[in-house]
């Protein structure tokens, strides 16, 4: 499992929200897919979402975008029952 936190800043936020491009959403996604990371979470505090991808034979499948009290699924650790809010407000 890999977890990335999107860097803060107006430039990063505008780029990620408008086009869903950038290192965490594209480059790192492709890198983690290539080395076989089963689960990839992107924590975007500025957009207040947790995006979850799971690796399938054909590549990463987006499981969904989770916010507020949504339980964020984790196929590699099904007992983990954290809400998006808990993840976004940690630390």
Protein Blocks (a to p, Z undefined) as FASTA:
>chain_A
ZZddddedjklmmmmmmnopajklmmmmmmmmmnopabacdddfknopacdddddfkbcc
dfbdcehjbccddfklmmbccdfklmmmgZZ
